[in-house]
Amino acid sequence: MLKVLGKESLPVAVGDTWQERIVELSKRRKGADRFKALLQQADLRYFHDAIRDIHTFMLRFDPNTDMEDVRFVHDFILKVHESAKAPVVEYDGAPQRFTVVLTAEEEQDDHKKRNAWWEEEKEETQAI
């Protein structure tokens, strides 16, 4: 059975379970209200890299988010993970590898960026 911070979870709900448990475990901490507000603003994505066997929790913040707020969330998550009595992710009693990614960078469309030269050059060609 898969467990996230001590709570059983289905594989498709690991991200939601992690977010729910991290909020529960942070209730009595100083700055919990600020953390909860920032966490609600973030877009949480969870995926499991089956090749490297790493569970990834990715929090994407608005690009206008202050770096101090992102650092606060980072430090707060570390403290909650350290104080938890259970592993962050556990499968059949064995702790699993995991990572948390925090970003406030704006997403870029690489395909559009690579192919922008097509519109910029507008080269004239001769028809035969």
Secondary structure, DSSP 8 states (H G I E B T S, - for coil): -EEETTEE--GGGHHHHHHHHHHHHTTTSTTHHHHHHHHHHSEEEEEEETTTTEEEEEEE--TTS-HHHHHHHHHHHHHHHHH-SS-SEEETTEE-EEEEEEE------HHHHHTHHHHHH-------
